[in-house]
């Protein structure tokens, strides 16, 4: 399982994205399934719709309906933690997708995140531990 942000989902589907090839190469070495949150999935859906319309959205739905991508439900504690994280990182500002991914990582004891977002080099798990950002 690999926690996954919106950016790589978009880059994997949209061949015009600058990080398309890097994300494809990285994907080959990651343990599946990719796991994301509904806010990150929604962000990716929005970005793909803007970039390529219906085809991009359909490709993301196919991925979500396969065994290769799971949409994680967030527990009440993870939702509460997301709120706390957005307040803590308000100076970035941390968006909802990032907050839910950090909260999910904390809840599941995961450090690795597949993201193109440099903020994951700043965010800390439980306020202390760094993420392992893929690609580095």
C-alpha positions, -999 to +999 in steps of 0.1 A: +000+000+000+012+035-009-004+067+003-009+088-028-016+125-033-036+141-061-005+152-081+008+117-091-028+106-099-031+134-124+005+129-138-001+092-143-032+098-163-023+130-182+006+123-206+010+161-210+019+166-174+057+173-169+060+146-142+041+119-163+072+097-171+087+101-136+055+090-120+051+060-144+086+049-136+081+053-098+048+035-099+065+003-112+084+001-079+057+009-054+036-016-035+000-015-046-027-006-040-023+032-041-044+046-013-058+081-013-084+101+005-117+115-009-104+151-008-072+141-027-093+121-052-117+151-057-087+174-063-073+150-089-107+147-105-110+185-108-075+189-122-080+162-148-113+177-158-097+210-164-068+194-183-085+169-204-122+168-198-142+136-197-114+113-208-092+122-178-121+118-153-131+085-168-095+072-165-094+082-129-127+065-122-114+033-139-084+034-116-105+040-085-128+011-095-098-013-100-078-030-073-049-005-080-064+025-061-083+025-029-103+055-015-098+054+022-126+063+046-116+087+073-124+079+109-137+106+132-103+109+149-087+113+115-112+141+106-104+158+139-067+155+133-071+169+098-087+200+113-058+203+139-032+199+111-048+226+089-047+250+119-011+240+127+001+245+091-021+275+083+010+295+073+016+271+043-015+269+040-023+232+043-052+222+021-078+196+030-063+169+008-029+172+024-044+173+059-064+141+053-033+123+039-012+133+069-039+122+093-044+089+075-006+083+075-005+089+113-035+067+119-021+038+098+015+042+108+028+049+073+056+073+064+058+068+026+038+092+004+037+093-034+034+131-040+047+159-061+039+184-033+070+199-017+050+206+015+053+170+024+090+177+031+077+202+057+049+182+073+057+160+102+039+129+114+028+133+150+048+166+149+081+148+147+087+122+121+095+131+084+077+116+055+095+095+030+085+114-001+084+094-034+097+105-058+125+121-037 
